[in-house]
Amino acid sequence: MADQTHVLFVEDDDVIREATQLALERDGFAVTAMPDGLSGLESFRADRPDIALLDVMVPGLDGVSLCRRIRDESTVPVIMLSARADSIDVVLGLEAGADDYVTKPFDGAVLVARIRAVLRRFGHAGGGERAETAGHADTGGVLTFGELEVDTDGMEVRRAGRPVALTPTEMRLLLEFSSAPGTVLSRDKLLERVWDYGWGGDTRVVDVHVQRLRTKIGQDRIETVRGFGYKLKA
């Protein structure tokens, strides 16, 4: 297991759990599958997996609550699984700290692609080298926007001198904004650059993450441009 990506999979449906575990293992993942939220939390704390797949509707401790518990302790990537694409469960899962979600029933190849996309961006949260951008102070890899400081080398963020804890997805999102302050970035472009979507995705993922980022770096720092997207105020 040491050389494999370890997936924690929490799903109460026996058929889905066993079939998905087999499919992931065939693709080279090491999988720990649990039938409920409480056993999933115990497994997470004991094994510290590389990524967690959480079904929303599991007994004992539901997937959203489990996601919150995990996020309180770790920045490990989390993908929520929901049977209802238009459900409030999707938004609740993202607000709880999930990085992405997949709607059931899902194709195994699609699930694997989404897992690998999340792992790729977590593996290089910096998003590659960034060119210097006019319109802000840039000193030794530190970008300054008012009271907000983004250290692109150390992958650290400070607001009014105080450290701001961001998940890797939030950091990648902020780096996209800070690389082009004052430039409007569409939701589709952010899905492509941050979530590595090569296909159309649900823009709620972007909207919820932008709102989470705003609560950490300042509500007024990221501006909504209606009908187009978002931009970082320089």
Secondary structure as GFF3:
##gff-version 3
##sequence-region A 1 234
A	DSSP	beta_strand	6	10	.	.	.	ID=ss1
A	DSSP	alpha_helix	14	26	.	.	.	ID=ss2
A	DSSP	beta_strand	30	34	.	.	.	ID=ss3
A	DSSP	alpha_helix	37	47	.	.	.	ID=ss4
A	DSSP	beta_strand	51	55	.	.	.	ID=ss5
A	DSSP	alpha_helix	63	73	.	.	.	ID=ss6
A	DSSP	beta_strand	78	82	.	.	.	ID=ss7
A	DSSP	alpha_helix	88	95	.	.	.	ID=ss8
A	DSSP	beta_strand	100	103	.	.	.	ID=ss9
A	DSSP	alpha_helix	108	123	.	.	.	ID=ss10
A	DSSP	beta_strand	137	139	.	.	.	ID=ss11
A	DSSP	beta_strand	142	145	.	.	.	ID=ss12
A	DSSP	beta_strand	148	151	.	.	.	ID=ss13
A	DSSP	beta_strand	156	159	.	.	.	ID=ss14
A	DSSP	beta_strand	162	164	.	.	.	ID=ss15
A	DSSP	alpha_helix	168	178	.	.	.	ID=ss16
A	DSSP	alpha_helix	187	194	.	.	.	ID=ss17
A	DSSP	alpha_helix	204	217	.	.	.	ID=ss18
A	DSSP	beta_strand	222	225	.	.	.	ID=ss19
A	DSSP	beta_strand	229	232	.	.	.	ID=ss20
###
